[in-house]
Amino acid sequence: MNLKEKIRKLKEKRNAIILAHVYQRGEVQDIADYVGDSLDLSKKAVNVKNDVIVFCGVRFMAETASILNPDKIILLPDKYAGCSLADMAAVEDLKAKKKKYPNAIVVSYINSSATIKAESDVCCTSANAVKVVEKIPKEKVLFTPDKNLGAYVNSKVDKEVILWNGYCYVHENITKENISSLKKLHPDAKVIVHPECNMRVINLADYVGSTSQMTDYVKKSDAVEFIVGTENGLVHKLKKENPEKVFYPTGAICKDMEKINLEKIFHCLENMQYQIKVPEKIRYKAKKALERMLES
């Protein structure tokens, strides 16, 4: 019995479902029951009927699943799979910022810890950040922790968006020069980028959106070639769903997303190890911010 078959047997035995982010390795995406971006996975997690959720992503994603499903067992195949962007927002710093801007609504990107979510008014993902901020009745928003996504939102709304000094190193390393050189090599390619990129990169794009939005754009587009300005894992999904089209990655790799593989999924199911459980006091407050996001 090969490793994939062993995982399927264990999954059935444990009454488990495997959720995978689109930045995961191709082999992980292929064995998952559901593959999506943060918003897709958040919605999917709410409706899960299984006893166990194996979350192939990073810690904040597994925490989100725990917040929304307190009665489920949430497993993260690699306990060290974190997010440097989420780590750039400490809860004490956020409390200090809230005192400095008492009239601002706190909007936290889903790429944040459970404790940050608990101190927030509403969460958002890259897919709905603009929509979430537009719906806020107040004119001042404190946006944490991604300054690039915050700057993109600021360019789209008629509100004052106060930016946190955080960023995703994966998207920060996608540069204007990087995109321009690929465009010279492939002049007919459409440039699609994630809003976690900086504005210099965003201004070169034909389309800006979350990974699910980019996936939809590619499916509907008449173009054949695409320069993909986000983590390389998305290219696997794009190729799989659009075999007649050509994709040029920018070489952006998340080291934490790469930590999970089939062997770790097998061991996590076999030993029921690396359970993520958000304490109830934090979970209750964070759930309110997530529910407001899911209503948007």
C-alpha contacts under 8 A as a table, 3 or more apart, distances in Angstrom:
res1	aa1	res2	aa2	distance
1	M	5	E	6.09
1	M	6	K	6.52
2	N	5	E	5.43
2	N	6	K	6.30
3	L	6	K	5.00
3	L	7	I	6.21
3	L	262	L	7.23
3	L	263	E	7.33
3	L	266	F	7.45
4	K	7	I	5.15
4	K	8	R	6.30
4	K	31	I	7.27
4	K	262	L	7.43
5	E	8	R	5.05
5	E	9	K	6.21
6	K	9	K	5.14
6	K	10	L	6.18
6	K	266	F	7.27
7	I	10	L	5.11
7	I	11	K	5.93
7	I	265	I	7.36
7	I	266	F	5.39
7	I	269	L	7.59
8	R	11	K	5.00
8	R	12	E	6.29
9	K	12	E	5.26
9	K	13	K	6.23
10	L	13	K	4.89
10	L	14	R	6.01
10	L	266	F	7.77
10	L	269	L	6.41
10	L	270	E	6.74
11	K	14	R	5.27
11	K	15	N	5.83
11	K	16	A	4.88
11	K	17	I	6.81
11	K	269	L	7.08
12	E	15	N	5.04
12	E	16	A	6.46
13	K	16	A	7.76
14	R	51	D	7.39
14	R	52	V	6.84
14	R	269	L	7.53
15	N	50	N	5.51
15	N	51	D	5.68
15	N	52	V	6.24
16	A	50	N	5.50
16	A	51	D	6.03
16	A	52	V	4.37
16	A	53	I	5.65
16	A	54	V	6.91
17	I	32	A	7.81
17	I	33	D	6.34
17	I	50	N	6.33
17	I	52	V	6.35
17	I	53	I	5.14
17	I	54	V	6.12
18	I	31	I	7.84
18	I	32	A	4.93
18	I	33	D	5.31
18	I	34	Y	6.76
18	I	53	I	6.05
18	I	54	V	4.76
18	I	55	F	6.17
18	I	56	C	7.17
19	L	32	A	5.71
19	L	33	D	6.09
19	L	34	Y	5.10
19	L	35	V	6.09
19	L	41	L	7.15
19	L	53	I	7.12
19	L	54	V	6.19
19	L	55	F	5.13
19	L	56	C	5.93
20	A	24	Q	6.65
20	A	28	V	7.06
20	A	29	Q	5.93
20	A	32	A	5.95
20	A	33	D	7.93
20	A	34	Y	6.28
20	A	35	V	4.83
20	A	36	G	6.67
20	A	41	L	7.96
20	A	55	F	6.19
20	A	56	C	4.55
20	A	57	G	6.13
21	H	24	Q	5.68
21	H	29	Q	7.51
21	H	35	V	5.61
21	H	36	G	5.27
21	H	37	D	5.66
21	H	38	S	7.20
21	H	41	L	7.56
21	H	56	C	6.40
21	H	57	G	5.56
22	V	29	Q	7.01
22	V	35	V	6.04
22	V	36	G	5.52
22	V	37	D	6.09
22	V	211	T	7.56
22	V	233	G	5.88
22	V	234	L	5.30
22	V	237	K	7.04
23	Y	57	G	7.84
23	Y	231	E	6.12
23	Y	232	N	6.80
23	Y	233	G	4.07
23	Y	234	L	5.64
23	Y	254	C	7.72
23	Y	257	M	6.38
24	Q	28	V	6.19
24	Q	29	Q	6.27
24	Q	56	C	7.14
24	Q	57	G	6.81
24	Q	233	G	5.64
24	Q	257	M	5.55
24	Q	258	E	6.39
24	Q	260	I	7.47
25	R	28	V	5.32
25	R	29	Q	6.40
25	R	233	G	6.07
25	R	257	M	7.63
25	R	258	E	6.32
25	R	260	I	7.65
25	R	261	N	7.20
26	G	29	Q	5.09
26	G	30	D	6.11
26	G	233	G	6.95
26	G	236	H	5.92
26	G	237	K	7.80
27	E	30	D	5.13
27	E	31	I	6.50
27	E	261	N	7.39
27	E	262	L	7.13
28	V	31	I	5.40
28	V	32	A	6.25
28	V	56	C	7.61
28	V	260	I	7.71
28	V	261	N	6.22
28	V	262	L	6.33
29	Q	32	A	5.26
29	Q	34	Y	7.98
29	Q	35	V	6.25
29	Q	237	K	7.97
32	A	35	V	6.54
35	V	41	L	7.57
36	G	39	L	7.80
36	G	40	D	5.35
36	G	41	L	5.82
36	G	211	T	7.95
36	G	212	S	6.75
37	D	40	D	5.28
37	D	41	L	6.06
37	D	210	S	7.49
37	D	211	T	6.06
37	D	212	S	6.00
38	S	41	L	5.19
38	S	42	S	6.02
38	S	61	M	7.36
38	S	110	I	7.44
38	S	125	T	6.57
39	L	42	S	5.08
39	L	43	K	6.26
39	L	125	T	6.02
39	L	127	A	6.89
40	D	43	K	5.32
40	D	44	K	6.10
40	D	212	S	7.90
41	L	44	K	4.90
41	L	45	A	5.93
42	S	45	A	5.19
42	S	46	V	6.59
42	S	64	T	7.09
42	S	65	A	6.76
43	K	46	V	5.41
43	K	47	N	7.04
43	K	294	L	7.39
44	K	47	N	5.54
44	K	48	V	6.46
45	A	48	V	5.30
45	A	65	A	5.82
45	A	68	L	7.12
45	A	69	N	7.27
46	V	65	A	7.67
46	V	68	L	5.97
46	V	69	N	6.62
50	N	53	I	7.07
50	N	72	K	7.79
51	D	72	K	5.45
51	D	73	I	6.36
52	V	72	K	5.81
52	V	73	I	4.73
52	V	74	I	5.99
52	V	75	L	7.43
53	I	72	K	7.10
53	I	73	I	6.19
53	I	74	I	4.89
53	I	75	L	6.15
54	V	74	I	6.04
54	V	75	L	4.77
54	V	76	L	6.13
54	V	77	P	7.19
54	V	265	I	7.74
54	V	269	L	7.86
55	F	58	V	7.95
55	F	61	M	7.43
55	F	62	A	5.78
55	F	74	I	6.94
55	F	75	L	6.01
55	F	76	L	5.35
55	F	77	P	7.26
56	C	76	L	6.45
56	C	77	P	6.67
56	C	260	I	6.82
57	G	61	M	6.35
57	G	62	A	7.30
57	G	76	L	7.52
57	G	81	A	7.40
57	G	257	M	5.96
57	G	260	I	7.73
58	V	61	M	5.61
58	V	62	A	6.67
58	V	76	L	7.55
58	V	81	A	4.95
58	V	82	G	5.10
58	V	83	C	6.42
58	V	256	D	6.86
58	V	257	M	6.48
59	R	62	A	5.17
59	R	63	E	6.12
59	R	76	L	7.16
59	R	79	K	7.68
59	R	80	Y	7.98
59	R	81	A	5.99
59	R	82	G	5.09
59	R	83	C	7.08
60	F	63	E	4.89
60	F	64	T	6.12
60	F	82	G	7.30
60	F	83	C	7.40
60	F	86	A	7.48
60	F	110	I	7.72
60	F	111	N	6.37
60	F	112	S	6.12
60	F	113	S	5.50
60	F	114	A	7.00
61	M	64	T	5.03
61	M	65	A	6.41
61	M	111	N	7.67
62	A	65	A	5.06
62	A	66	S	6.27
62	A	74	I	6.59
62	A	75	L	7.29
62	A	76	L	6.47
62	A	276	I	6.45
63	E	66	S	4.94
63	E	67	I	6.13
63	E	113	S	7.60
63	E	114	A	6.42
63	E	276	I	6.29
63	E	277	K	6.90
63	E	278	V	6.35
64	T	67	I	5.03
64	T	68	L	6.29
64	T	114	A	7.24
65	A	68	L	5.25
65	A	69	N	5.85
65	A	74	I	7.02
66	S	69	N	4.96
66	S	70	P	5.38
66	S	72	K	7.21
66	S	73	I	7.78
66	S	74	I	6.21
66	S	276	I	6.78
66	S	277	K	5.85
66	S	278	V	6.18
67	I	70	P	5.94
67	I	278	V	6.41
67	I	283	R	5.18
67	I	284	Y	7.59
67	I	286	A	7.06
67	I	287	K	5.88
68	L	287	K	6.48
69	N	72	K	5.48
70	P	73	I	7.96
70	P	277	K	7.74
73	I	275	Q	6.76
73	I	276	I	7.72
73	I	277	K	7.99
74	I	275	Q	5.49
74	I	276	I	5.49
74	I	277	K	7.16
75	L	268	C	6.99
75	L	272	M	7.22
75	L	273	Q	6.66
75	L	274	Y	5.57
75	L	275	Q	4.51
75	L	276	I	6.02
76	L	79	K	6.12
76	L	268	C	7.49
76	L	273	Q	7.90
76	L	274	Y	5.63
76	L	275	Q	6.40
76	L	276	I	6.83
77	P	260	I	6.29
77	P	264	K	5.41
77	P	265	I	5.27
77	P	267	H	7.71
77	P	268	C	5.36
77	P	273	Q	7.64
77	P	274	Y	6.64
78	D	81	A	5.55
78	D	259	K	6.68
78	D	260	I	6.02
78	D	264	K	6.74
78	D	274	Y	7.18
79	K	274	Y	5.79
80	Y	256	D	7.70
81	A	256	D	4.85
81	A	257	M	6.71
81	A	259	K	6.47
81	A	260	I	7.78
82	G	256	D	6.02
83	C	86	A	5.33
83	C	87	D	6.35
83	C	111	N	7.62
83	C	256	D	6.92
84	S	87	D	4.93
84	S	88	M	6.47
84	S	168	C	6.93
84	S	169	Y	7.67
85	L	88	M	5.30
85	L	89	A	7.66
85	L	111	N	6.86
85	L	112	S	7.36
85	L	145	P	6.96
85	L	146	D	7.06
85	L	166	G	6.21
85	L	167	Y	5.49
85	L	168	C	5.05
85	L	169	Y	7.53
86	A	89	A	6.02
86	A	111	N	5.39
86	A	112	S	4.18
86	A	113	S	5.93
86	A	145	P	6.87
87	D	90	A	6.90
87	D	112	S	7.35
87	D	113	S	7.53
88	M	145	P	6.71
88	M	165	N	7.88
88	M	166	G	5.56
88	M	167	Y	7.77
89	A	93	D	7.08
89	A	94	L	7.12
89	A	112	S	7.26
89	A	116	I	7.32
89	A	144	T	7.27
89	A	145	P	5.78
89	A	166	G	7.28
90	A	93	D	5.37
90	A	94	L	6.44
90	A	116	I	7.24
91	V	94	L	5.02
91	V	95	K	6.25
91	V	115	T	6.40
91	V	116	I	5.57
91	V	119	E	7.53
92	E	95	K	5.09
92	E	96	A	6.31
93	D	96	A	5.09
93	D	97	K	6.26
94	L	97	K	4.98
94	L	98	K	6.17
94	L	116	I	7.48
94	L	119	E	7.66
95	K	98	K	5.09
95	K	99	K	6.47
95	K	119	E	7.57
96	A	99	K	5.21
96	A	100	K	6.36
97	K	100	K	4.90
97	K	101	Y	6.10
98	K	101	Y	5.10
98	K	102	P	5.44
98	K	104	A	7.42
98	K	106	V	7.82
99	K	102	P	5.27
101	Y	104	A	5.53
101	Y	142	L	7.87
103	N	140	K	7.01
104	A	138	K	7.35
104	A	139	E	7.75
104	A	140	K	4.82
104	A	141	V	4.94
104	A	142	L	5.82
105	I	120	S	7.96
105	I	121	D	6.29
105	I	136	I	7.81
105	I	138	K	7.11
105	I	140	K	6.48
105	I	141	V	4.83
105	I	142	L	5.94
106	V	119	E	7.99
106	V	120	S	5.08
106	V	121	D	5.20
106	V	122	V	6.67
106	V	141	V	5.99
106	V	142	L	4.80
106	V	143	F	6.14
106	V	144	T	7.63
107	V	120	S	6.11
107	V	121	D	6.16
107	V	122	V	5.15
107	V	123	C	5.46
107	V	124	C	6.95
107	V	133	V	7.65
107	V	141	V	6.78
107	V	142	L	6.07
107	V	143	F	4.97
107	V	144	T	6.41
108	S	111	N	7.89
108	S	112	S	7.01
108	S	116	I	7.41
108	S	117	K	6.44
108	S	120	S	6.21
108	S	121	D	7.95
108	S	122	V	6.47
108	S	123	C	4.70
108	S	124	C	6.28
108	S	143	F	5.90
108	S	144	T	4.86
108	S	145	P	6.65
109	Y	112	S	6.25
109	Y	123	C	5.60
109	Y	124	C	4.97
109	Y	125	T	5.67
109	Y	126	S	7.62
109	Y	129	A	7.74
109	Y	143	F	7.54
109	Y	144	T	6.11
109	Y	145	P	6.52
109	Y	146	D	7.13
110	I	117	K	7.82
110	I	123	C	5.91
110	I	124	C	5.68
110	I	125	T	5.48
111	N	125	T	7.85
111	N	145	P	7.74
112	S	116	I	6.22
112	S	117	K	6.80
112	S	145	P	7.05
113	S	116	I	5.27
113	S	117	K	6.40
114	A	117	K	5.02
114	A	118	A	6.16
114	A	278	V	7.28
114	A	282	I	6.88
114	A	283	R	7.19
114	A	286	A	6.34
115	T	118	A	5.03
115	T	119	E	6.58
115	T	282	I	6.24
115	T	286	A	7.34
116	I	119	E	5.21
116	I	120	S	6.45
116	I	286	A	7.94
117	K	120	S	5.05
117	K	121	D	7.99
117	K	122	V	7.72
117	K	123	C	6.86
117	K	285	K	7.63
117	K	286	A	4.82
117	K	289	A	6.52
117	K	290	L	7.76
118	A	282	I	5.77
118	A	283	R	7.14
118	A	284	Y	7.73
118	A	285	K	4.67
118	A	286	A	3.83
118	A	287	K	7.56
118	A	289	A	7.13
119	E	285	K	7.45
119	E	286	A	7.33
120	S	123	C	7.05
120	S	286	A	7.46
120	S	289	A	6.28
121	D	288	K	7.90
121	D	289	A	5.46
122	V	288	K	7.52
122	V	289	A	4.05
122	V	290	L	6.35
122	V	292	R	5.76
122	V	293	M	5.96
123	C	289	A	5.37
123	C	290	L	5.44
123	C	292	R	7.18
123	C	293	M	5.27
124	C	127	A	7.90
124	C	128	N	6.06
124	C	129	A	5.05
124	C	132	V	6.51
124	C	290	L	7.75
124	C	293	M	5.55
125	T	128	N	5.46
125	T	129	A	5.50
126	S	129	A	5.36
126	S	149	L	7.27
126	S	195	P	6.81
126	S	196	E	7.83
126	S	209	G	7.15
126	S	210	S	5.29
127	A	209	G	6.57
127	A	210	S	4.93
127	A	211	T	7.99
127	A	212	S	7.62
127	A	213	Q	7.00
128	N	131	K	5.18
128	N	132	V	6.03
128	N	296	S	7.55
129	A	132	V	5.16
129	A	133	V	6.24
129	A	153	V	6.78
130	V	133	V	5.31
130	V	134	E	6.04
130	V	153	V	5.34
130	V	156	K	6.88
130	V	157	V	7.12
131	K	134	E	5.11
131	K	135	K	6.37
131	K	296	S	6.98
132	V	135	K	5.43
132	V	136	I	6.78
132	V	293	M	6.88
132	V	296	S	6.01
133	V	136	I	5.33
133	V	141	V	7.64
133	V	153	V	7.75
133	V	157	V	7.51
134	E	137	P	8.00
134	E	157	V	6.30
134	E	158	D	7.93
135	K	296	S	7.98
136	I	139	E	7.65
138	K	141	V	7.58
139	E	158	D	7.89
139	E	159	K	4.97
139	E	160	E	6.08
140	K	159	K	6.03
140	K	160	E	4.83
140	K	161	V	6.11
140	K	162	I	7.49
141	V	159	K	7.33
141	V	160	E	6.15
141	V	161	V	4.85
141	V	162	I	5.98
142	L	161	V	6.00
142	L	162	I	4.74
142	L	163	L	6.46
142	L	164	W	7.67
143	F	146	D	7.46
143	F	147	K	7.73
143	F	150	G	6.03
143	F	161	V	6.50
143	F	162	I	5.92
143	F	163	L	5.43
143	F	164	W	6.27
144	T	147	K	7.25
144	T	150	G	7.57
144	T	163	L	6.68
144	T	164	W	5.17
144	T	166	G	7.59
145	P	163	L	7.74
145	P	164	W	5.26
145	P	165	N	6.86
145	P	166	G	5.12
145	P	167	Y	7.08
146	D	149	L	5.54
146	D	150	G	6.05
146	D	163	L	7.56
146	D	164	W	6.34
146	D	165	N	6.98
146	D	166	G	4.82
146	D	167	Y	4.81
146	D	168	C	7.13
146	D	196	E	7.24
147	K	150	G	4.85
147	K	151	A	5.92
147	K	163	L	5.29
147	K	164	W	5.43
147	K	165	N	5.66
147	K	166	G	5.55
147	K	167	Y	5.95
148	N	151	A	5.03
148	N	152	Y	6.26
148	N	167	Y	6.56
148	N	195	P	6.88
148	N	196	E	5.24
148	N	197	C	6.05
148	N	198	N	5.19
148	N	199	M	7.11
149	L	152	Y	5.05
149	L	153	V	6.19
149	L	195	P	5.28
149	L	196	E	4.85
149	L	197	C	7.37
149	L	198	N	7.91
150	G	153	V	5.06
150	G	154	N	6.05
150	G	161	V	7.04
150	G	162	I	7.95
150	G	163	L	6.03
151	A	154	N	4.90
151	A	155	S	6.29
151	A	161	V	7.76
151	A	163	L	7.23
151	A	199	M	7.43
152	Y	155	S	5.18
152	Y	156	K	6.70
152	Y	195	P	6.39
152	Y	199	M	6.95
153	V	156	K	5.19
153	V	157	V	6.35
153	V	161	V	7.93
154	N	157	V	5.50
154	N	158	D	7.53
154	N	159	K	7.07
154	N	160	E	7.18
154	N	161	V	5.70
167	Y	172	E	6.87
167	Y	196	E	7.51
168	C	171	H	5.55
168	C	172	E	5.96
168	C	196	E	6.82
169	Y	172	E	4.78
169	Y	173	N	5.93
170	V	173	N	5.48
170	V	174	I	7.10
170	V	230	T	7.74
170	V	231	E	6.79
170	V	252	A	5.61
170	V	253	I	6.17
170	V	254	C	5.94
171	H	174	I	5.24
171	H	194	H	7.78
171	H	196	E	5.87
171	H	197	C	4.92
171	H	198	N	7.73
171	H	229	G	7.79
171	H	230	T	6.30
171	H	231	E	7.37
171	H	252	A	7.02
172	E	175	T	7.10
172	E	196	E	7.55
172	E	197	C	5.77
172	E	198	N	6.55
173	N	252	A	7.17
174	I	178	N	6.35
174	I	179	I	7.52
174	I	197	C	6.87
174	I	201	V	7.52
174	I	229	G	6.92
174	I	230	T	7.77
174	I	250	T	6.83
174	I	252	A	6.84
175	T	178	N	4.95
175	T	179	I	6.42
175	T	200	R	7.71
175	T	201	V	6.16
176	K	179	I	5.28
176	K	180	S	6.06
176	K	200	R	5.95
176	K	201	V	4.92
176	K	204	L	7.54
177	E	180	S	5.00
177	E	181	S	6.03
178	N	181	S	5.45
178	N	182	L	6.45
178	N	250	T	7.07
179	I	182	L	5.22
179	I	183	K	6.12
179	I	191	V	7.92
179	I	201	V	7.27
179	I	204	L	7.73
179	I	227	I	7.70
179	I	229	G	7.77
179	I	250	T	7.46
180	S	183	K	4.98
180	S	184	K	6.28
181	S	184	K	5.16
181	S	185	L	6.50
182	L	185	L	5.11
182	L	186	H	6.05
182	L	227	I	7.24
182	L	248	Y	7.84
183	K	186	H	4.93
183	K	187	P	5.06
183	K	188	D	7.83
183	K	189	A	6.93
183	K	191	V	7.95
183	K	227	I	7.65
184	K	187	P	5.47
186	H	189	A	5.56
186	H	225	E	7.93
188	D	225	E	6.76
189	A	223	A	7.29
189	A	224	V	7.25
189	A	225	E	4.43
189	A	226	F	4.68
189	A	227	I	6.12
190	K	205	A	7.71
190	K	206	D	6.00
190	K	207	Y	7.93
190	K	223	A	7.01
190	K	225	E	6.32
190	K	226	F	4.70
190	K	227	I	6.04
191	V	204	L	7.34
191	V	205	A	4.90
191	V	206	D	5.14
191	V	207	Y	6.55
191	V	226	F	5.86
191	V	227	I	4.78
191	V	228	V	6.43
191	V	229	G	7.29
192	I	205	A	5.67
192	I	206	D	5.96
192	I	207	Y	4.81
192	I	208	V	5.84
192	I	209	G	7.67
192	I	214	M	6.75
192	I	226	F	6.94
192	I	227	I	6.15
192	I	228	V	5.36
192	I	229	G	5.84
193	V	197	C	7.15
193	V	201	V	7.77
193	V	202	I	6.64
193	V	205	A	6.30
193	V	207	Y	6.49
193	V	208	V	5.04
193	V	209	G	6.54
193	V	214	M	7.78
193	V	228	V	6.14
193	V	229	G	4.15
193	V	230	T	6.04
194	H	197	C	5.86
194	H	202	I	7.86
194	H	208	V	5.69
194	H	209	G	5.29
194	H	210	S	5.66
194	H	211	T	7.02
194	H	229	G	6.18
194	H	230	T	5.70
195	P	198	N	7.39
195	P	202	I	6.98
195	P	208	V	6.16
195	P	209	G	6.11
195	P	210	S	7.02
197	C	201	V	6.24
197	C	202	I	6.50
197	C	229	G	7.90
197	C	230	T	7.99
198	N	201	V	5.59
198	N	202	I	6.29
199	M	202	I	4.71
199	M	203	N	5.90
200	R	203	N	5.40
200	R	204	L	7.00
201	V	204	L	5.41
201	V	205	A	6.85
202	I	205	A	5.28
202	I	208	V	6.82
205	A	208	V	6.48
207	Y	214	M	7.65
207	Y	217	Y	8.00
208	V	214	M	7.41
209	G	212	S	7.77
209	G	213	Q	5.30
209	G	214	M	5.65
210	S	213	Q	5.04
210	S	214	M	6.05
211	T	214	M	5.00
211	T	215	T	6.09
211	T	234	L	7.14
212	S	215	T	4.97
212	S	216	D	6.31
213	Q	216	D	5.12
213	Q	217	Y	6.14
214	M	217	Y	4.96
214	M	218	V	6.19
215	T	218	V	5.30
215	T	219	K	6.38
215	T	238	L	6.58
216	D	219	K	5.16
216	D	220	K	6.32
217	Y	220	K	5.32
217	Y	221	S	5.90
218	V	221	S	5.14
218	V	223	A	7.85
218	V	238	L	7.85
219	K	242	N	7.03
221	S	224	V	7.99
223	A	226	F	7.62
224	V	244	E	7.53
224	V	245	K	4.85
224	V	246	V	6.14
225	E	245	K	6.02
225	E	246	V	4.77
225	E	247	F	5.84
225	E	248	Y	7.75
226	F	246	V	6.38
226	F	247	F	4.92
226	F	248	Y	6.11
227	I	247	F	5.97
227	I	248	Y	4.71
227	I	249	P	6.11
227	I	250	T	7.38
228	V	232	N	7.98
228	V	235	V	7.44
228	V	247	F	6.73
228	V	248	Y	5.95
228	V	249	P	5.06
228	V	250	T	6.42
229	G	249	P	6.84
229	G	250	T	6.00
229	G	252	A	7.98
230	T	234	L	7.41
230	T	249	P	7.72
230	T	250	T	7.23
230	T	252	A	6.39
231	E	234	L	6.32
231	E	250	T	7.89
231	E	251	G	7.46
231	E	252	A	4.79
231	E	253	I	5.41
231	E	254	C	6.71
232	N	235	V	5.62
232	N	236	H	7.66
232	N	249	P	5.95
232	N	250	T	7.23
232	N	251	G	6.24
232	N	252	A	5.59
232	N	253	I	5.89
233	G	236	H	5.69
233	G	237	K	7.38
233	G	253	I	7.78
234	L	237	K	5.37
234	L	238	L	6.27
235	V	238	L	4.92
235	V	239	K	5.99
235	V	247	F	6.79
235	V	249	P	6.90
236	H	239	K	5.34
236	H	240	K	6.16
237	K	240	K	5.08
237	K	241	E	6.18
238	L	241	E	5.31
238	L	242	N	5.79
238	L	243	P	7.99
238	L	247	F	7.84
239	K	242	N	5.07
239	K	243	P	5.21
239	K	245	K	7.15
239	K	246	V	7.44
239	K	247	F	7.36
240	K	243	P	5.88
242	N	245	K	5.58
243	P	246	V	7.77
249	P	252	A	7.48
253	I	258	E	7.87
254	C	257	M	5.38
254	C	258	E	6.38
255	K	258	E	5.10
255	K	259	K	6.60
256	D	259	K	5.30
256	D	260	I	7.91
257	M	260	I	6.42
258	E	261	N	7.53
260	I	264	K	6.21
260	I	265	I	7.30
261	N	264	K	5.46
261	N	265	I	6.41
262	L	265	I	5.06
262	L	266	F	6.19
263	E	266	F	5.09
263	E	267	H	6.29
264	K	267	H	5.10
264	K	268	C	5.99
265	I	268	C	5.19
265	I	269	L	6.30
266	F	269	L	5.34
266	F	270	E	5.99
267	H	270	E	4.90
267	H	271	N	5.87
267	H	272	M	7.70
267	H	273	Q	7.62
268	C	271	N	5.46
268	C	272	M	5.17
268	C	273	Q	4.89
268	C	274	Y	6.90
269	L	272	M	4.91
269	L	273	Q	7.09
270	E	273	Q	7.98
272	M	275	Q	7.34
278	V	282	I	6.79
278	V	283	R	5.74
279	P	282	I	5.59
279	P	283	R	5.90
280	E	283	R	4.79
280	E	284	Y	5.89
281	K	284	Y	5.59
281	K	285	K	6.90
282	I	285	K	5.53
282	I	286	A	6.07
283	R	286	A	5.10
283	R	287	K	5.82
284	Y	287	K	5.30
284	Y	288	K	6.82
285	K	288	K	5.51
285	K	289	A	7.04
286	A	289	A	5.32
286	A	290	L	6.38
287	K	290	L	5.03
287	K	291	E	5.95
288	K	291	E	5.11
288	K	292	R	6.27
289	A	292	R	5.27
289	A	293	M	6.44
290	L	293	M	4.96
290	L	294	L	6.24
291	E	294	L	5.02
291	E	295	E	6.20
292	R	295	E	5.16
292	R	296	S	6.62
293	M	296	S	5.37
